[in-house]
Amino acid sequence: MELLKRLWQDTSGQSMAEYGLLTCLIALACVAGVRMLGQTLASKIGELEQQLNQ
């Protein structure tokens, strides 16, 4: 029973899991930002192409 109490109170591995989750969230935010930027650039390039073709 004492072993289970020590394992329950041991927090040494939490830091790595938290860093992993934080890294994952940052990566997802970067991917979302790049996708939005790409769509915006694609629409602006399309508008420019239409203006040049007139």
VMD Tcl script that builds the backbone (N, CA, C; Angstrom):
set m [mol new atoms 162]
animate dup $m
set s [atomselect $m all]
$s set {name element resname resid chain x y z} {
  {N N MET 1 A 0.818 -1.188 0.000}
  {CA C MET 1 A 0.000 0.000 0.000}
  {C C MET 1 A 0.872 1.268 0.000}
  {N N GLU 2 A 1.987 1.191 0.702}
  {CA C GLU 2 A 2.900 2.337 0.743}
  {C C GLU 2 A 3.458 2.656 -0.644}
  {N N LEU 3 A 3.704 1.638 -1.435}
  {CA C LEU 3 A 4.204 1.830 -2.801}
  {C C LEU 3 A 3.189 2.591 -3.647}
  {N N LEU 4 A 1.922 2.226 -3.520}
  {CA C LEU 4 A 0.874 2.922 -4.278}
  {C C LEU 4 A 0.765 4.389 -3.862}
  {N N LYS 5 A 0.913 4.663 -2.575}
  {CA C LYS 5 A 0.868 6.052 -2.102}
  {C C LYS 5 A 2.022 6.858 -2.698}
  {N N ARG 6 A 3.219 6.253 -2.705}
  {CA C ARG 6 A 4.377 6.964 -3.272}
  {C C ARG 6 A 4.203 7.196 -4.765}
  {N N LEU 7 A 3.692 6.199 -5.480}
  {CA C LEU 7 A 3.488 6.363 -6.922}
  {C C LEU 7 A 2.431 7.423 -7.216}
  {N N TRP 8 A 1.393 7.473 -6.400}
  {CA C TRP 8 A 0.315 8.446 -6.597}
  {C C TRP 8 A 0.823 9.874 -6.385}
  {N N GLN 9 A 1.730 10.056 -5.443}
  {CA C GLN 9 A 2.238 11.383 -5.112}
  {C C GLN 9 A 3.440 11.787 -5.961}
  {N N ASP 10 A 4.018 10.865 -6.694}
  {CA C ASP 10 A 5.193 11.164 -7.514}
  {C C ASP 10 A 4.772 11.971 -8.736}
  {N N THR 11 A 5.329 13.160 -8.899}
  {CA C THR 11 A 4.962 14.040 -10.015}
  {C C THR 11 A 6.133 14.287 -10.953}
  {N N SER 12 A 7.149 13.460 -10.902}
  {CA C SER 12 A 8.349 13.725 -11.703}
  {C C SER 12 A 8.120 13.572 -13.205}
  {N N GLY 13 A 7.167 12.759 -13.624}
  {CA C GLY 13 A 6.930 12.558 -15.051}
  {C C GLY 13 A 5.926 13.521 -15.650}
  {N N GLN 14 A 5.296 14.336 -14.837}
  {CA C GLN 14 A 4.270 15.235 -15.348}
  {C C GLN 14 A 4.839 16.312 -16.255}
  {N N SER 15 A 6.012 16.778 -15.977}
  {CA C SER 15 A 6.583 17.871 -16.758}
  {C C SER 15 A 6.715 17.488 -18.228}
  {N N MET 16 A 7.193 16.292 -18.492}
  {CA C MET 16 A 7.381 15.865 -19.872}
  {C C MET 16 A 6.045 15.762 -20.603}
  {N N ALA 17 A 5.024 15.252 -19.929}
  {CA C ALA 17 A 3.704 15.158 -20.556}
  {C C ALA 17 A 3.145 16.543 -20.840}
  {N N GLU 18 A 3.326 17.461 -19.921}
  {CA C GLU 18 A 2.834 18.821 -20.124}
  {C C GLU 18 A 3.552 19.501 -21.276}
  {N N TYR 19 A 4.868 19.304 -21.363}
  {CA C TYR 19 A 5.613 19.881 -22.482}
  {C C TYR 19 A 5.154 19.276 -23.809}
  {N N GLY 20 A 4.868 17.995 -23.802}
  {CA C GLY 20 A 4.385 17.341 -25.016}
  {C C GLY 20 A 3.049 17.900 -25.463}
  {N N LEU 21 A 2.126 18.076 -24.523}
  {CA C LEU 21 A 0.824 18.651 -24.857}
  {C C LEU 21 A 0.949 20.086 -25.346}
  {N N LEU 22 A 1.805 20.848 -24.696}
  {CA C LEU 22 A 2.012 22.235 -25.096}
  {C C LEU 22 A 2.606 22.318 -26.497}
  {N N THR 23 A 3.561 21.456 -26.775}
  {CA C THR 23 A 4.169 21.413 -28.108}
  {C C THR 23 A 3.135 21.040 -29.165}
  {N N CYS 24 A 2.273 20.100 -28.836}
  {CA C CYS 24 A 1.221 19.691 -29.771}
  {C C CYS 24 A 0.259 20.847 -30.056}
  {N N LEU 25 A -0.143 21.569 -29.023}
  {CA C LEU 25 A -1.055 22.699 -29.218}
  {C C LEU 25 A -0.410 23.805 -30.043}
  {N N ILE 26 A 0.856 24.072 -29.811}
  {CA C ILE 26 A 1.559 25.089 -30.598}
  {C C ILE 26 A 1.656 24.656 -32.050}
  {N N ALA 27 A 1.942 23.381 -32.290}
  {CA C ALA 27 A 2.034 22.875 -33.662}
  {C C ALA 27 A 0.684 22.986 -34.369}
  {N N LEU 28 A -0.405 22.665 -33.672}
  {CA C LEU 28 A -1.736 22.784 -34.273}
  {C C LEU 28 A -2.069 24.235 -34.602}
  {N N ALA 29 A -1.690 25.155 -33.734}
  {CA C ALA 29 A -1.928 26.578 -33.998}
  {C C ALA 29 A -1.128 27.045 -35.209}
  {N N CYS 30 A 0.104 26.564 -35.341}
  {CA C CYS 30 A 0.924 26.922 -36.505}
  {C C CYS 30 A 0.314 26.387 -37.796}
  {N N VAL 31 A -0.138 25.167 -37.772}
  {CA C VAL 31 A -0.749 24.569 -38.965}
  {C C VAL 31 A -2.006 25.340 -39.349}
  {N N ALA 32 A -2.834 25.673 -38.369}
  {CA C ALA 32 A -4.051 26.437 -38.653}
  {C C ALA 32 A -3.709 27.810 -39.223}
  {N N GLY 33 A -2.703 28.465 -38.670}
  {CA C GLY 33 A -2.298 29.775 -39.168}
  {C C GLY 33 A -1.779 29.719 -40.586}
  {N N VAL 34 A -0.986 28.719 -40.890}
  {CA C VAL 34 A -0.434 28.580 -42.247}
  {C C VAL 34 A -1.550 28.275 -43.243}
  {N N ARG 35 A -2.512 27.459 -42.837}
  {CA C ARG 35 A -3.629 27.143 -43.735}
  {C C ARG 35 A -4.447 28.386 -44.046}
  {N N MET 36 A -4.740 29.192 -43.013}
  {CA C MET 36 A -5.509 30.415 -43.235}
  {C C MET 36 A -4.731 31.388 -44.110}
  {N N LEU 37 A -3.442 31.515 -43.847}
  {CA C LEU 37 A -2.604 32.399 -44.641}
  {C C LEU 37 A -2.548 31.929 -46.088}
  {N N GLY 38 A -2.451 30.630 -46.290}
  {CA C GLY 38 A -2.413 30.075 -47.636}
  {C C GLY 38 A -3.696 30.343 -48.406}
  {N N GLN 39 A -4.841 30.187 -47.729}
  {CA C GLN 39 A -6.115 30.452 -48.387}
  {C C GLN 39 A -6.257 31.923 -48.738}
  {N N THR 40 A -5.815 32.792 -47.842}
  {CA C THR 40 A -5.893 34.229 -48.100}
  {C C THR 40 A -4.993 34.604 -49.275}
  {N N LEU 41 A -3.785 34.068 -49.284}
  {CA C LEU 41 A -2.876 34.362 -50.388}
  {C C LEU 41 A -3.408 33.827 -51.706}
  {N N ALA 42 A -4.009 32.655 -51.682}
  {CA C ALA 42 A -4.563 32.079 -52.907}
  {C C ALA 42 A -5.685 32.952 -53.458}
  {N N SER 43 A -6.538 33.461 -52.584}
  {CA C SER 43 A -7.625 34.318 -53.065}
  {C C SER 43 A -7.084 35.645 -53.592}
  {N N LYS 44 A -6.081 36.201 -52.944}
  {CA C LYS 44 A -5.501 37.464 -53.417}
  {C C LYS 44 A -4.804 37.270 -54.764}
  {N N ILE 45 A -4.120 36.166 -54.922}
  {CA C ILE 45 A -3.460 35.880 -56.203}
  {C C ILE 45 A -4.500 35.681 -57.291}
  {N N GLY 46 A -5.612 35.022 -56.950}
  {CA C GLY 46 A -6.706 34.851 -57.918}
  {C C GLY 46 A -7.291 36.180 -58.345}
  {N N GLU 47 A -7.495 37.093 -57.404}
  {CA C GLU 47 A -8.011 38.429 -57.726}
  {C C GLU 47 A -7.034 39.178 -58.623}
  {N N LEU 48 A -5.761 39.093 -58.313}
  {CA C LEU 48 A -4.746 39.755 -59.122}
  {C C LEU 48 A -4.722 39.197 -60.537}
  {N N GLU 49 A -4.847 37.880 -60.645}
  {CA C GLU 49 A -4.852 37.247 -61.959}
  {C C GLU 49 A -6.045 37.709 -62.784}
  {N N GLN 50 A -7.209 37.834 -62.155}
  {CA C GLN 50 A -8.405 38.308 -62.859}
  {C C GLN 50 A -8.229 39.744 -63.341}
  {N N GLN 51 A -7.609 40.571 -62.520}
  {CA C GLN 51 A -7.391 41.969 -62.909}
  {C C GLN 51 A -6.396 42.069 -64.046}
  {N N LEU 52 A -5.398 41.200 -64.059}
  {CA C LEU 52 A -4.408 41.235 -65.134}
  {C C LEU 52 A -4.984 40.719 -66.447}
  {N N ASN 53 A -5.950 39.820 -66.388}
  {CA C ASN 53 A -6.547 39.260 -67.588}
  {C C ASN 53 A -7.550 40.195 -68.246}
  {N N GLN 54 A -7.988 41.235 -67.546}
  {CA C GLN 54 A -8.979 42.154 -68.126}
  {C C GLN 54 A -8.359 43.116 -69.074}
}
mol reanalyze $m
mol bondsrecalc $m
mol representation Tube
mol addrep $m
